[in-house]
């Protein structure tokens, strides 16, 4: 396991994507769980997300081509 950082591949702040990459989870499932928890817990997970967004360091930014090469398993 590497370092827990916000992912550059995230939708909003990269928090869920960073957590999913760290624990090797499916990011879509984690986002869905986070969304349901935000509704059920009346917004508490939203506050926790914002805190994580501020506390977690930003990961390496990769441009679009680098991400596609990673996904396709090809070298540049």
Legacy VTK file of the C-alpha trace (Angstrom):
# vtk DataFile Version 3.0
C-alpha trace
ASCII
DATASET POLYDATA
POINTS 76 float
0.000 0.000 0.000
1.166 3.439 -0.835
0.420 6.762 0.733
-3.187 7.904 1.195
-3.575 10.903 -1.127
-6.343 12.577 -3.087
-6.501 11.150 -6.568
-6.112 13.264 -9.684
-8.709 10.964 -11.282
-11.456 12.103 -8.914
-14.781 13.664 -9.836
-15.021 16.435 -7.218
-12.056 16.527 -4.876
-10.490 13.126 -5.439
-11.156 11.959 -1.876
-13.272 8.890 -2.724
-10.993 7.994 -5.618
-7.929 8.325 -3.375
-9.461 6.113 -0.684
-10.543 3.562 -3.293
-7.049 3.452 -4.823
-5.418 3.099 -1.404
-7.590 0.157 -0.334
-7.957 -1.249 -3.881
-11.764 -0.842 -3.848
-14.145 -0.005 -6.660
-14.513 3.775 -6.702
-18.092 3.708 -8.002
-19.212 1.499 -5.121
-17.465 3.730 -2.594
-19.112 6.840 -4.073
-22.515 5.160 -3.909
-21.986 4.150 -0.271
-20.789 7.675 0.538
-23.867 9.190 -1.175
-26.296 6.909 0.683
-24.516 7.634 3.965
-24.808 11.385 3.310
-28.576 11.043 2.861
-29.114 8.704 5.816
-26.805 10.566 8.207
-28.232 13.979 7.219
-25.043 15.418 5.713
-22.430 14.348 8.275
-20.403 12.470 5.628
-20.392 15.650 3.535
-18.648 17.508 6.362
-16.242 14.578 6.788
-15.536 14.660 3.012
-14.713 18.378 3.189
-12.364 17.783 6.113
-10.619 14.969 4.221
-10.375 17.224 1.163
-8.469 19.771 3.248
-6.302 17.261 5.161
-5.358 14.704 2.491
-2.375 15.709 0.357
-2.854 15.924 -3.391
-1.503 13.031 -5.433
0.512 13.196 -8.623
-1.335 14.905 -11.427
-1.260 12.991 -14.667
-2.398 14.265 -17.974
-5.026 12.515 -20.037
-2.514 10.658 -22.225
-0.668 9.202 -19.202
-3.928 7.934 -17.685
-4.963 6.313 -20.967
-1.573 4.616 -21.348
-1.968 3.256 -17.804
-5.464 1.972 -18.456
-4.486 0.326 -21.723
-1.276 -1.087 -20.278
0.920 0.497 -22.928
4.137 2.410 -22.611
4.738 5.736 -24.296
LINES 1 77
76 0 1 2 3 4 5 6 7 8 9 10 11 12 13 14 15 16 17 18 19 20 21 22 23 24 25 26 27 28 29 30 31 32 33 34 35 36 37 38 39 40 41 42 43 44 45 46 47 48 49 50 51 52 53 54 55 56 57 58 59 60 61 62 63 64 65 66 67 68 69 70 71 72 73 74 75
